[in-house]
């Protein structure tokens, strides 16, 4: 009986020594998964579609600069500023519109990126304001007599000090092509809030808003932009 107790005592000591030796020789395993940091900074760019229209489309010139700043993981403050000069030539009515606009608001990124990605499917809201002038170059004289065509009157008139305000909903997709370089496309649904109209005429085009409609206060627009992110901090 004593012999068995002695054997158990030596066996337990031997097992304990093997356990301590294994713990000393086993190296700790470190976590190799590293979560990439998120970039916070200012993104600046321009609408390349407006530049293409300026080069290729007669009666149009304009450009737009855009910028946004990241204020949280998925929320951005955004702004656009631009100028437009557009001609109207339809139904013997010829006019030109020239002005500038500013849009302020924010975007929410509804896309959950994979690790290392920085793309966006964004929904946004803007408040737009435009200051512009119009020049009426020629117009038809209204008549109810269909026997003869209406007379075209060439009597240039310029209307200055015009303005308009609207609310704009934006849906866009933004892709990071290279490090910090982004390409995006967006569509805009606009609702006119108020406008200052010229006497005996109408606002056919509002810079930043696009064409107006006699039967509705809604308008549409679109953009195709390229931008670059200037990183300021990482979180």
N, C-alpha and C positions, 0 to 999 in steps of 0.2 A: 504493500500500500504506500509506504514511504517512498519506495523506488519510483512508482508511477507519478507521485506528486513532484518528485525531483525532475523527472523527464518533462512534465508539463511546464515546469518553471523555466527550464532551459529552452524549450521550444518557443515559449512566449517571448523570451528575451531575444532570440534569434529573429523572430518575425518582426519585432519592434525595430531592431537594428536595420533590417532590410527596408522597412517602410521609411525610416528616416533617411537612408541612403538614396532611395528613389526620389524623395522630395528634394534633396539637395542637388541631384543631377538633372532634374527636369527643369527646363527653361520656361519662364512664363510666356504665354502666347498673347501678343498685343493685337488690338483691333486695327486692321488695315483699311477699313472703310472710312474714307474721308468725305464729308459733305462739302461740296463747293460753296464758297461764300457768294452772297448776292451783291451785285453792283448797284450802288446808289449814286446818281449823278444827273447831269443835264444832257438831254438829247436834242440836237439841233439839226435841221434839214430844210428841204425845199420840195415843192411840188414839181416834179419833172414833166408831168402831163401838161401843165400850163406853159412851160417852156417849149414843149413840142408843138402845142397849138400856136404859140406866137410865131414859130418858125414856119409852120406849114399852112395855117389857116388865115385866109384873107379876112381883114376886118376884125381881127382879135389880137390883142397884146396884153400880157399880164404876167405876174409872178406872185408866188406865195412862199413865205418863210414860216416854219413851224418849230415849236419847241415844247418839251415836256420835262418835268422833274419828278422823280419818284419820291413819294412821301410816306409810303408804307409798302408792305410786301406786294400788294396787288393794286394799289391806288396811285394815280398820277395826276398832277395838275398840268394842264395843257393850254396852249394858246397858238393862234395863227394870225398873221398879219399879211396883207397883200394889197395889190392894186390891179385894176382891170380897165381896159379901154375896149369897148365893143360896139360894133355897128349893127344897126337893124335895117333890113331892107326886105319888106314883105308887104304885099298888097298895095304897092305904090307908095308906101309910107317909109321914108328914109330918115333915120336919126342916128345919133351916136351918144354913147354914155361913157363917162370917164369919172373914176373915183377910187377911193380906198376903203378898206374895211379892217375890223379887228374882231376876233372871236376868242372868248375866254371860257374856260370850263375845266372838266376833268374826265379821265378815262379809268375804267375798271377792267383789269385783266381777268377774263373768265376762263383762261386756259391754265391748267396745272402742268407746268413743265416737268420733264424728266430731269434727272441730275445732270448738270452741266449745260442745259438748254436755257435760252432766254427769249423765247418766242411769245407771241401774244395773240389772243382773240379778244379784242377790246370792244366794250360798249361805252359810249361817252355822251356827254351833254355839253352844249355850248350856248352862250348868249352872244349874239352877233350884232354889231352896229356898223353902219356904212354911211359915209358922206360922199356925195357925188353931184355931178351936174349933167344935164342933158341938152343936146342941141337938135332941134327939129329942122331938118334940111328941106324936105318937100313932103307934101301930103295931098291926097285927093279931096276934092270938094264933094261933100255928101249930097246925093240927089236920089230922088225916087223915080226919076225918068230913066228907064232902061233902054230907050231908043238910041241914045248917044252915050258914049263912055264919059265918065266923070272927068272933070278938068283937074289937071295936076297943077298945084300951086307951089312955086319955088319961093318960099318966103322964110329964110333962116331965122330961127328964134332960139336964143339960149336961155336955159333955166338953171340958175345956180342956187347953192344953199340947200340942196335937197338931202334928206336923210331917211334912214329906215332902221328898224330893230326887229330881230327875230330870235326864236328859240330853235335849236338844231339838235337832232338826235343822230349819233354816228355809230356805225358798225364797221369795224375794220379788222384786218389780219396783218400782223407784223412778223417778219421772219429775219433772223440774224444770218446774213449771208457769210460774213467773215467776222472776226473779232471786233465787236462794237459797231459794226456797219449793218444797218437795217434797211430793208425794203418793205414797203407797206402799201396796201390798197384799201380804200374805204368808200362807203356810200353814205349819203347824208339825206335825211328827211327833215325839211325845214317848215316852220310855221311862222308866218309873218305876224308880228305883234302890232306894229304901227308904222306908218310911212308919211312923209310929207310929199304931196303931189304938186306938180306945176299947174298953174292956171290954164284951163282949157286944153289940158293934155294929160298924159298918164305916165307912170313909171313902167316902161316896157321891160327894162333890165335893171337889176340892182346889183352892184358889185359885191361879190361874196355870197349873195343869195341866189343868183341866177335869174332866169326868166320869171316874170310874174304871170298870174292867171286871173282873168276877169271873173271867173266863176268860183275861185277858191283861193284861200290864203296860204295854201301849201305849195312847196316847191321841193325840188330834188337837186342833188349835186353828187359829185364823186371826185376822188383824188388818188394820185399815184405818187408816192413820195419816197425819197431816199434820205436817210438821216444817219448821224454818227453820235454815239454815246461818249460823253466825256466823264469817265468815272471819278468820283470825288471821295467816296468812302466805300468800304466793303463790310457787310454784316454776315 
